[in-house]
């Protein structure tokens, strides 16, 4: 083979090789951009479907917090007997039942929000237990009275959690 033909072969091959490399990188970038665009559109579509579910979860948990506010809970759940322990158990069981009914809502909320809601529930239960342990609490009606007086002096534990929910929902917009 003569050297001139080899040089001609390289002169023809180099532009083809350069064109091939440019085409490879162009298609690689194009594919990457298309993949990113598809991911963005998928994420956008998922947000459109997930937003109503998330808002519904926040609404349900706001309703839960309103329902376990001691002043509202005591009006809604009346004592069956005058025994304070029975009434305390009934109130705590009502709170726990409502909480368990809404457990699935946590998948639509941030961990911080869910932890605050759980803390509000536990603080409300603690408030009821402490009021029941007082010596002056001897009947179910006295327990109601003491808890209601306590709520006049300070905010309910669920108020802070409700404020957090409102703040988190406002940040979603």
C-alpha positions as CSV (number, residue, x, y, z in Angstrom):
1,X,0.0,0.0,0.0
2,X,1.4,3.3,-0.9
3,X,1.8,6.1,1.7
4,X,-0.3,8.5,-0.3
5,X,-3.4,6.3,-0.1
6,X,-2.9,5.9,3.6
7,X,-2.8,9.7,4.0
8,X,-5.9,10.0,1.8
9,X,-7.6,7.4,3.9
10,X,-6.8,9.3,7.2
11,X,-7.9,12.6,5.6
12,X,-11.3,11.0,4.8
13,X,-11.6,9.2,8.1
14,X,-10.8,12.2,10.4
15,X,-13.8,14.3,9.4
16,X,-16.1,11.3,9.6
17,X,-14.7,10.5,13.0
18,X,-15.1,14.1,14.2
19,X,-18.6,14.2,12.9
20,X,-19.4,10.8,14.6
21,X,-18.0,12.1,18.0
22,X,-20.0,15.4,17.7
23,X,-23.2,13.4,16.8
24,X,-22.6,11.1,19.7
25,X,-22.3,14.0,22.2
26,X,-25.2,15.8,20.7
27,X,-27.5,12.8,21.0
28,X,-26.2,12.1,24.5
29,X,-27.1,15.6,25.6
30,X,-30.4,15.5,23.8
31,X,-31.3,12.3,25.5
32,X,-30.3,13.6,28.8
33,X,-32.4,16.8,28.3
34,X,-35.4,14.7,27.2
35,X,-35.1,12.5,30.2
36,X,-34.9,15.5,32.5
37,X,-38.0,17.0,30.7
38,X,-39.9,13.8,31.1
39,X,-39.0,13.6,34.8
40,X,-40.1,17.2,35.3
41,X,-43.4,16.6,33.6
42,X,-44.0,13.5,35.6
43,X,-43.2,15.3,38.8
44,X,-45.5,18.2,37.8
45,X,-48.3,15.7,37.1
46,X,-47.8,13.9,40.4
47,X,-47.9,17.2,42.2
48,X,-51.2,18.0,40.6
49,X,-52.7,14.7,41.8
50,X,-51.0,14.7,45.2
51,X,-51.8,18.3,46.2
52,X,-55.5,17.6,46.9
53,X,-54.6,14.5,48.9
54,X,-52.0,16.4,50.9
55,X,-54.5,19.2,51.6
56,X,-57.1,16.7,52.6
57,X,-54.7,15.1,55.0
58,X,-53.9,18.5,56.6
59,X,-57.7,19.2,56.8
60,X,-58.3,15.9,58.6
61,X,-55.5,16.4,61.0
62,X,-56.8,20.0,61.7
63,X,-60.2,18.5,62.4
64,X,-58.5,15.9,64.7
65,X,-56.7,18.6,66.7
66,X,-59.9,20.5,67.0
67,X,-61.8,17.5,68.3
68,X,-59.1,16.6,70.9
69,X,-59.0,20.2,72.3
70,X,-60.0,19.5,75.9
71,X,-62.8,22.0,76.1
72,X,-64.4,20.6,72.9
73,X,-63.7,17.0,73.9
74,X,-65.3,17.4,77.3
75,X,-68.5,18.9,75.8
76,X,-68.7,16.2,73.1
77,X,-67.9,13.2,75.4
78,X,-70.1,13.1,78.4
79,X,-69.4,10.8,81.4
80,X,-71.3,7.5,81.6
81,X,-70.9,7.3,85.4
82,X,-69.6,9.6,88.1
83,X,-66.4,7.5,88.4
84,X,-63.4,9.8,87.3
85,X,-61.2,6.8,86.3
86,X,-63.9,5.5,83.9
87,X,-64.4,9.0,82.4
88,X,-60.6,9.5,82.1
89,X,-60.4,6.2,80.3
90,X,-63.3,7.1,78.0
91,X,-61.7,10.4,77.1
92,X,-58.3,8.8,76.4
93,X,-59.8,6.0,74.4
94,X,-61.7,8.6,72.3
95,X,-58.5,10.5,71.6
96,X,-56.6,7.3,70.7
97,X,-59.4,6.0,68.5
98,X,-59.5,9.3,66.5
99,X,-55.7,9.3,66.2
100,X,-55.7,5.7,64.9
101,X,-58.4,6.6,62.5
102,X,-56.1,9.2,61.0
103,X,-52.8,7.3,61.1
104,X,-52.6,7.0,57.3
105,X,-52.5,10.8,56.9
106,X,-48.9,10.8,58.0
107,X,-47.7,9.7,54.5
108,X,-48.9,13.1,53.1
109,X,-47.2,15.2,55.8
110,X,-43.7,16.1,56.8
111,X,-42.2,14.2,59.6
112,X,-41.9,17.4,61.7
113,X,-45.6,18.1,61.3
114,X,-46.6,14.5,62.2
115,X,-44.4,14.6,65.3
116,X,-45.9,17.8,66.5
117,X,-49.4,16.4,66.0
118,X,-48.4,13.3,68.0
119,X,-46.9,15.4,70.7
120,X,-50.1,17.5,71.0
121,X,-52.1,14.3,71.3
122,X,-49.8,13.0,74.0
123,X,-49.8,16.3,75.9
124,X,-53.6,16.3,75.9
125,X,-53.7,12.8,77.3
126,X,-51.1,13.9,80.0
127,X,-53.2,16.9,80.9
128,X,-56.3,14.6,81.5
129,X,-54.2,12.2,83.5
130,X,-52.7,14.9,85.7
131,X,-56.1,16.4,86.3
132,X,-57.4,13.0,87.3
133,X,-54.6,12.5,89.8
134,X,-55.4,15.6,91.8
135,X,-56.8,15.0,95.2
136,X,-59.7,17.4,94.7
137,X,-60.8,15.4,91.6
138,X,-63.2,12.9,93.0
139,X,-65.9,12.6,90.3
140,X,-66.2,12.7,86.5
141,X,-67.9,16.1,86.7
142,X,-65.1,17.5,88.9
143,X,-62.6,16.2,86.4
144,X,-64.4,18.1,83.6
145,X,-64.5,21.2,85.7
146,X,-60.8,21.1,86.6
147,X,-59.7,20.5,83.0
148,X,-62.0,23.3,81.7
149,X,-60.5,25.7,84.3
150,X,-57.0,24.7,83.2
151,X,-58.0,25.5,79.6
152,X,-59.1,29.0,80.7
153,X,-55.6,29.6,82.1
154,X,-53.5,28.3,79.2
155,X,-53.7,27.3,75.6
156,X,-54.6,23.7,74.6
157,X,-51.7,21.6,73.4
158,X,-53.5,21.1,70.1
159,X,-53.4,24.9,69.4
160,X,-49.7,24.9,68.7
161,X,-50.0,21.9,66.4
162,X,-52.9,23.6,64.6
163,X,-50.8,26.7,64.1
164,X,-48.0,24.6,62.7
165,X,-50.4,22.9,60.2
166,X,-51.6,26.3,59.1
167,X,-48.0,27.5,58.6
168,X,-47.1,24.4,56.6
169,X,-50.1,24.6,54.4
170,X,-49.5,28.3,53.7
171,X,-45.9,27.4,52.5
172,X,-47.3,24.9,50.0
173,X,-48.6,27.8,47.8
